């Protein structure tokens, strides 16, 4: 049986934290912008992550590490590839469902949290990996994810500046995110949805130029703003 890639990544990260083998991959301090030879390990804290596996939300315990800048003395959280701040769900779930919602004109928040037209349930635990309880992934959760991603304006600007330095002719600068009117009730929400869509299109171009995603390292440097 092939292990779920995100569950395997969380297990590997947890083991690395326990063995004090985590290395800080952030190159620039999110607070002062200093680029030291190395950041100093500060502490770790427990964190539970939620992963969707076969229409079931599984909760997995792990930890996040914090690092201190030798220049300004401020600390910051290092997010592994599967983590985002203030969200229980892993980055892959948050981004996959949010990107699908803004890209598909026919998708609503209700259908956006379904898997093949069926609800996604929470694992009830009790030692039975197939046990379900009556809680499901709610549409309001996807609504909040899209809103949060659409407000990462500083991260979007930084990514676009880095791409422009590579190629000012990149298509991402000409892309317009068109939305059906029924997906928003105000111009403010429309702007958030368009920014969310542009963030994902920019991430695609960013991957082509830098062979990595905007998340989590560039977003961490931009303080997830």
Order of alpha helices (4+ residues) and beta strands (2+ residues): alpha-beta-beta-beta-alpha-alpha-beta-beta-alpha-alpha-alpha-alpha
